[in-house]
Each structure stands twice: as structure tokens, then as C-alpha cells.
Amino acid sequence: MFTTADRFAQGLTFDQFVEKYPVNGRTFRTNYEDIEVDPETVEYFRALAGRHGGKLDVVVVAADWCPDAQENVPIIAKLASVCPFMEVRLFDRDADADIMDQLLSDGRRTIPAVAILDSGYQEIGRWIERPRAAHDFLREGMKEVRQALRARYHSGDFRQETLRELVHATEER
């Protein structure tokens, strides 16, 4: 069993999470309001719930400061808002280590981490961080950034800056 009903109930609803973090909560709320869930997705999850006891509980481990959480947690919350058979509870990455540590990605606490549970709190699906397309987009973009960074180092710009900062870091000593 991934968790228990009592432990699941200790998680925050999306609204409670947004209220707990007023600064970044606005970003979560704005993103939530901009999302539309297509009927095919709702029907898919309705059928999935039907095969698993009629109800899906979704554990989401997140932190308000995480950009991936700010983008993806509202999507999950919106999905649940249009699926009456689905309930979402949010857990803090650091405060709820017992939950987070069941959803490690390559041994790391990567967030958001999502576990979809059946009516007996058994995990039937897991999703971590961001969609593959976003990973691919970042990977391609980072190649260009790394090449530009190397070029700046090799031109001497950043090498000289490193030396200046080392001097500055020790000036006060």
C-alpha cells in the first residue's frame, strides 16, 4: 500500500495549498484558471477509476517555489476538479519525507511527483516533474546555452571574472 486513508487526508487540497503560500499561490491559481481539460481525458480517467474501485486518489508532492510545480500542479488540480471520482492531496517535498521518499526519481527528490492510487491506496500510475516534450525542449536549449557558455569561458570573459571573484572572496580575510 502506498499510503493510508488517514495519511492521504493529511495532505492539503489545492485551495489549501494556494492559501498556504500566498506569494507563489497566485501563480498556481492563475495557471489553474487558464487550463481546460478535454472530454477525452475525463473519459479516460472515468474508465480508469471504474476499473479500480470507482475512485482515484492522487498524491502530489510539491513545493511552491518550484517552477515545474507551478506549471503542472494546477493541471492536475484542474483535472480533478472536472472528475468527481478523483481527489488530489498535496504534500510538501521536505515536510512530508515519508511520502516524497516513495516517489524518488533516480534517488533524487524531484518535484512535482505524482502517484495515482486506486481505491485501496495502491499505486497504479506515477508521473514526475514535467512532460517528456518539456525535457526534450530544455535539453536542446541547454546544448545551445552550454556552447555559448563555453565560448565565453574560452574567450577569457568568464575566466577573468572567476579570478576577480576569487580575489574578492578572500579580500576580507
Secondary structure per residue as TSV (DSSP state, phi and psi in degrees):
chain	resnum	aa	ss	phi	psi
A	1	M	-	360.0	132.0
A	2	F	-	-68.4	-45.2
A	3	T	-	-153.7	-173.0
A	4	T	-	-118.7	166.5
A	5	A	H	-59.9	-41.8
A	6	D	H	-63.2	-44.4
A	7	R	H	-68.5	-40.8
A	8	F	H	-58.1	-43.7
A	9	A	H	-64.1	-19.3
A	10	Q	T	-76.6	-14.5
A	11	G	S	-70.9	164.3
A	12	L	B	-89.8	145.6
A	13	T	-	-72.0	168.3
A	14	F	H	-59.4	-45.1
A	15	D	H	-61.7	-40.9
A	16	Q	H	-64.5	-40.0
A	17	F	H	-62.3	-46.8
A	18	V	H	-61.7	-42.2
A	19	E	H	-67.2	-34.5
A	20	K	H	-66.9	-30.2
A	21	Y	-	-121.4	78.4
A	22	P	H	-62.7	-33.5
A	23	V	H	-68.5	-58.8
A	24	N	H	-80.5	-18.3
A	25	G	H	-56.8	-32.8
A	26	R	H	-61.6	-39.6
A	27	T	H	-65.3	-44.0
A	28	F	H	-58.6	-46.4
A	29	R	H	-64.2	-45.4
A	30	T	H	-60.6	-45.3
A	31	N	H	-63.2	-40.6
A	32	Y	H	-57.8	-45.4
A	33	E	H	-67.0	-24.7
A	34	D	T	-85.5	-3.2
A	35	I	-	-96.7	138.2
A	36	E	-	-122.1	136.6
A	37	V	-	-106.0	127.0
A	38	D	-	-74.9	150.8
A	39	P	H	-59.7	-31.1
A	40	E	H	-64.4	-38.1
A	41	T	H	-67.7	-41.7
A	42	V	H	-60.9	-44.3
A	43	E	H	-65.8	-37.4
A	44	Y	H	-59.2	-49.6
A	45	F	H	-70.6	-29.0
A	46	R	H	-63.7	-44.2
A	47	A	H	-66.0	-40.4
A	48	L	H	-61.0	-45.6
A	49	A	H	-60.9	-40.0
A	50	G	H	-60.6	-34.1
A	51	R	H	-79.3	-10.3
A	52	H	T	-129.4	43.8
A	53	G	T	88.7	6.8
A	54	G	T	85.6	0.0
A	55	K	-	-146.7	142.8
A	56	L	E	-124.0	130.0
A	57	D	E	-107.9	136.8
A	58	V	E	-120.7	118.3
A	59	V	E	-92.9	127.4
A	60	V	E	-125.0	122.0
A	61	V	E	-102.6	127.7
A	62	A	E	-153.2	178.7
A	63	A	-	-146.6	143.6
A	64	D	T	-66.1	-25.1
A	65	W	T	-79.2	-10.2
A	66	C	-	-84.2	119.8
A	67	P	H	-59.2	-37.5
A	68	D	H	-65.7	-36.5
A	69	A	H	-66.5	-41.7
A	70	Q	H	-60.2	-32.3
A	71	E	H	-85.2	-41.8
A	72	N	H	-95.5	-31.9
A	73	V	H	-60.0	-42.6
A	74	P	H	-60.9	-31.1
A	75	I	H	-65.0	-44.9
A	76	I	H	-65.6	-41.6
A	77	A	H	-63.7	-40.1
A	78	K	H	-66.2	-42.2
A	79	L	H	-55.8	-48.3
A	80	A	H	-63.8	-31.8
A	81	S	H	-67.7	-23.6
A	82	V	T	-104.6	3.2
A	83	C	-	-121.4	94.7
A	84	P	T	-63.1	-12.9
A	85	F	T	-92.7	5.5
A	86	M	E	-121.8	133.7
A	87	E	E	-127.2	134.1
A	88	V	E	-112.7	138.1
A	89	R	E	-131.2	135.1
A	90	L	E	-102.9	138.9
A	91	F	E	-126.4	144.0
A	92	D	E	-78.3	133.8
A	93	R	T	-52.7	-42.8
A	94	D	T	-93.2	-41.8
A	95	A	T	-72.4	-27.8
A	96	D	T	-112.0	57.6
A	97	A	H	-60.0	-31.3
A	98	D	H	-62.3	-33.9
A	99	I	H	-81.3	-48.7
A	100	M	H	-55.9	-42.5
A	101	D	T	-70.7	-9.8
A	102	Q	T	-85.6	-10.1
A	103	L	S	-122.3	30.9
A	104	L	-	-64.1	148.2
A	105	S	B	-116.9	110.2
A	106	D	T	53.4	39.5
A	107	G	T	78.6	4.7
A	108	R	B	-112.5	153.6
A	109	R	-	-86.0	75.1
A	110	T	-	-90.4	133.4
A	111	I	S	-130.7	158.6
A	112	P	S	-69.6	148.7
A	113	A	E	-118.7	129.4
A	114	V	E	-124.9	132.0
A	115	A	E	-123.5	126.2
A	116	I	E	-97.5	124.6
A	117	L	E	-115.0	148.2
A	118	D	-	-82.3	-175.1
A	119	S	T	-66.6	-14.6
A	120	G	T	-102.2	13.2
A	121	Y	S	65.5	28.6
A	122	Q	-	-92.3	138.6
A	123	E	E	-71.4	129.0
A	124	I	E	-117.9	-7.4
A	125	G	E	-165.5	152.8
A	126	R	E	-142.0	142.6
A	127	W	E	-144.7	135.2
A	128	I	E	-127.2	131.8
A	129	E	S	73.6	-73.3
A	130	R	S	-158.2	162.5
A	131	P	-	-66.5	155.4
A	132	R	H	-55.3	-39.3
A	133	A	H	-60.8	-36.8
A	134	A	H	-69.4	-38.9
A	135	H	H	-60.3	-46.0
A	136	D	H	-61.7	-43.8
A	137	F	H	-59.1	-47.2
A	138	L	H	-64.6	-42.4
A	139	R	H	-59.8	-45.3
A	140	E	H	-65.7	-43.5
A	141	G	H	-64.2	-37.3
A	142	M	H	-68.6	-29.2
A	143	K	H	-60.0	-45.9
A	144	E	H	-65.5	-41.9
A	145	V	H	-64.4	-43.9
A	146	R	H	-62.8	-40.3
A	147	Q	H	-64.1	-42.1
A	148	A	H	-66.1	-38.9
A	149	L	H	-63.4	-46.4
A	150	R	H	-59.8	-41.7
A	151	A	H	-61.4	-40.6
A	152	R	H	-66.2	-38.9
A	153	Y	H	-62.8	-46.8
A	154	H	H	-69.4	-25.0
A	155	S	T	-75.7	-11.3
A	156	G	T	100.2	-16.2
A	157	D	H	-54.1	-56.9
A	158	F	H	-78.5	-26.3
A	159	R	H	-64.5	-45.6
A	160	Q	H	-65.8	-37.2
A	161	E	H	-65.1	-38.3
A	162	T	H	-59.9	-45.4
A	163	L	H	-62.6	-44.0
A	164	R	H	-60.7	-41.5
A	165	E	H	-69.6	-34.8
A	166	L	H	-63.5	-41.4
A	167	V	H	-62.4	-48.8
A	168	H	H	-60.1	-38.8
A	169	A	H	-66.3	-22.2
A	170	T	H	-109.5	-4.4
A	171	E	H	-58.9	-37.4
A	172	E	T	-78.8	-8.3
A	173	R	-	-86.6	360.0
